[in-house]
Amino acid sequence: MTAKWRLAKELTLAHIYLMITVVGVDPAGRYLQGLRLLDRLRLPGAQAHLVTVVEPLLPMPSPFTPGFLPPFSECLGDRMKAGSELLDSAEKEVPRWISVAGKHVGYGNPAQELLHYSQYLKADLIVVGTTNVGPVSSMFLGSVSKTLLAHAQCSTLFAKQPSYGPVTAVLATDHSDYMSQCIRRLAETSLTGFERLVVLTVNLFDDVHAANLLSAMPALASGANAWVRARLREKNVEAAHELEKLGIDCESRIETGDVSQAIARVMQETGAELLILGAQGHSFVERLRTGSTSFNEVLMSEHSVLLLRPAKPN
């Protein structure tokens, strides 16, 4: 019984730390940014599935058009072959500690193909290389980023720049229940590549709110700002304690003002290259939800972004 129990425990641990990762391989080679950042994050037991997508150049011709279908088929076959060769090259770039579990050449819309394949695999993470030049940077990078922001069912890593050495990251949290689940999920992954992790929250109860509260309810307004800061500090400490399971020291920062500006300021001051956000939020007055802060940070900022979702899709 003891041997069976030990085997069952080992299998359970292997299941917990096996992260199914879908890597979007684009012809421009920006997927290399994602692979290098994934390498630096040091995720034990990661299993990579490499995916590239051949986009239609023209509408599918009618099979009744004489002499037109065979050349089209031949052209498509050549492009699918080129896609396979691209994945063979990408496989050589995958870090040695990550096992390549599969390679897939899709046809159609890149964003939808990535979504469908990641849902089919019940993936834990999608990794794509992108840029900070805006939502229309290219058919693959721009539209894929926007679609993954809105519709991915798992966490997504948007890698934007070449990266080397240990990772310094800022985790921005609104301390909602959703973000607490994301933090627990992040702690379970056993990422070991963080050198420094800053837990950031923004105190939106500023002097203006305090003045308004003072005029309306003087008895409640006294010390309200200090109470809010104390509660946020407690929540930051709780989040840092959870993340210390990763074997790293966490710092706490409480900022005021505009959320996006606070994030940019802390990223610059700490020299962080990776911003970690939740895909949803509440108490930031919905400013940390997908489509606002997350959308801006992924598509417009210079730093890489890890967008967390708490659980694998059913």
N, C-alpha and C positions, 0 to 999 in steps of 0.2 A: 504493500500500500504506500509505503514511504517513497519508493522509486516512482510509482505512478503519480503520486502527488507532486513530486519534484518535476517530472516531465510536464504535467499539466500547468504548473507554475511557469516553467520556461516557455511553453507555448503561449500562455497568456501574455507574458512580457513581450514576446516577439510580436504578438498581434498589436500590443499597445504602441510599440515604437516603430513599427513598419509604416512608413509614410508613403503613400502612393502619390507620386508627383507627375503631373503632365507638363512637359516642357514644349512651348510653342517655338518651333524652329523656323525662322524667317530667312528668306534668301539674302537679306542685307547683312546677316551675321550678328544682329543685335542680341540674339539668344545667348551668345557667349557671355554677355554681361550677366544674364540670369544664372548661367552655370557657374560662373566665378563667384558670384555672391552666395549662391547655394553652397558652394564648396567652403567658403569662409564661415558660413553659419554652422557648419559641422553638425549635420543631423544624422545620428546613427540609424542605420537600417533603412535609409531612403531607397525607394524603388522608382526609377525614372521610366516614363513612357514618352518617347520623342514623337512629336506630331508636326507635320508640315502640310500645307494645304495648297493645292493647285486651283487658282481662280479661273473661272470661265473668261475667255477673251471675247467671245461672241455668243449670242443666243444659240442654243442647240439647233442644228439644221434639221430640216424635215427629212425623214428616211425616203421620201418620195422625190427628193431633188436629185435628178440624174447626175452622177459623177461628182457629187459634192461630199457625201458622207465618208467615203474612204479616206480622202485627204484629211478631213477633220479628225477622224479616228486615229490616223497615223500621227497627226500633230499632238493630239491629246496623249497618245501613248508615249511619245517622246518626252512630254512634259512630266508625266507621271514617273517615267524612268529617271528624269533629272531630280525629281523629288526624292526618290529612293536613294540616289547617290548623295544628295544633300544630307539625308539622315545618316548615311554611312559615315560621312565626314563628321557630322555632329557627334556621333557616338564616340569618336576618338577623343573628343574634347570633354567628355563626361568625367568628373573626378573619379578616381579609382575606387573610393569607398562607397560610391553610389552604383548600384546594379542597374543595368538597362534591361527592363523587363519586356519592352516591346517597342516597335517602330510602326508608325501609321502614316500613310500618305492619303490625305482626304481630297475631295474635289467639291468646290462650291464656295460658300461664304466662309472666310477664315474664322470669324468670330463664332459663328454657329457650329462649325465643325469642332472647334476647341471645346465649346460648351457641351455638345452632345457626347464627345468622346470622354470628357472628364466625368460626366454624369453616368455614362455606361460603366466606367471603371470604379465609380464611387470614390473619386480621388479626394485626397486630403488637401492638395495644394496644386495650383496652376502657376507656372513660372513663364513670364514673357519679358522680352527686352523691349524697351520703349524709349521715347525721347521726351524732352520738355518743350517742344515747339508748338504745342497746341493740339486740339482735337482733330485737325485735318492734316496731320503730318504725312500720313500715307494711308493707303487702303488697309494695309495689314495692321500697322501699329496704332493708328488713331481709332479706327472703328472697333478694333479688338479690345483696346483698353476701355472704351466707353461701354461696350457690351458686357465685358467681364465685370465692370463696376456694378452694373445694374442687375445682371442675371446669373452670375456664377453662384453655385451652391456651396462652394468650399472656399478656403482662404486663397488669396492670390498675391503673388510677389511680382511687382513691377520694378525691374532693374533698369537703371538709367545711365549708369556710368561705370567705367572700368574700376575694379576694386581690388585692394590688396591688404593683407594683414587682418588682425582682429577687427571686429565690427563695433562701432559706437552707434547706439540707436536711441531714439526718443520714442517712448510709448505715450501717446496722448489718450487720456481716458476721461469720460464724463461720469464714471462710477455708476452707470446704469446697470441693471441686472444683466442686460445683454453683454455689456463690456466685461463684466465680472466673469461671465461664462467664457468669453474670448481669452481672458487672462489665464483662466484655469486650463483651457485648451493649449495655450502657448506653453505653459509650464509643463504639460504632459509630453511635449514633443522632445524634450531633452536636447534642445539646441545648446551647443557648447562653444560656439564661436564668438559670443559677445565678450568684448573687453570692458564695455561700459554701457549701462542701461539707465536712462533717466525717465522716471515716471512723472509725466506732466499733466496737470489739470489746470483749468482756467476758472478763476473766481469771477463770475459775472455779476455778483452783488457788489457793485462799485459805489462810489460816493454819491452818485446821482440816485441810485436805488435807495441808499440809506437816507438821503434827504427827503425823498418822497415818502418813505415809510415813517420818518420822524414827524412830518407834517400831518400824516393820517393817523398814526398810532404811536404816540410818543413813548408809551410804556414798553412797547415791543422793540422800538428802534434802537434803544440804548444798548450798545455792545453787539448789535446784530452782525455787523461786518466781522468782528473778531470771532464770534461764534461760528460763522460760516467758514472762515479760514481754518479754525480748529477742527471742524468736521472734515473739511477737505484734506487736512494734514493727516488725520486718522485714516481716512480712506486710502490715501497715497501709501501710508505705511503698510496697510493690509495688502495692497497690491504688490508692493515691493517684497513683502515677506513671502507671498505666493510665488513670485518670480525668482526668489533666491534658491528655489529648487533646481534651477538651471546651473547653480554653482557660481553665480556672479554677484557682485555687490551692486545694489540699485541705489540711485539717488532720487530725491523727491524735489519737484519744483512746482510752485503754485504761482501762476501769473494772473494778470488782470488785463482787461481790454478785449480787443477783437481776437477771436480764436485763431484765425489764419496768421495774423501778425504775431501773436504770441508763439505759435509753432515755429514760424520763420526765425524769430529772435532766439529762441532756445536752441534750434538746430544750428544756428550760426555760432552762438556762444560756446556750445559744447563740442563743435566740430563734428557733429553727427552726420552720417551719410544715409541712414535708414530711419524712416518714420513708420511707426506701427500704429494703425488705426483700426477701429471696429467698423464693420459695414453698416451698423445702425447706431443710433444714439438717442438720448432723450433730454437730459437736463442741460445740455448745451443749447437749449431752445432749438433743437433739431439742427444745430450748426455742424455737428459731427456726423451727420447722416450721409449715406451715399447720395450723390447728386449736388452736394454743397461743398463742405470742406474736403471730403474725400475726393470728390470729382476734381476740384481745383488742385489738390496736392498731387494726384496721380498724373494729370494731364499737363499741368503748367509748371510745377516746381522742378528744381534741378536734382533733388534727392530721390533715392529709391524709396518705394512704399510697400509695406506688407499690410494688406487689408485682411483683417481677421474675420472669420466666421466660426462660430463656436463648435459646430458638430458636423460630422459627415452626413450627406444626404441619405435618406432612407432608400 
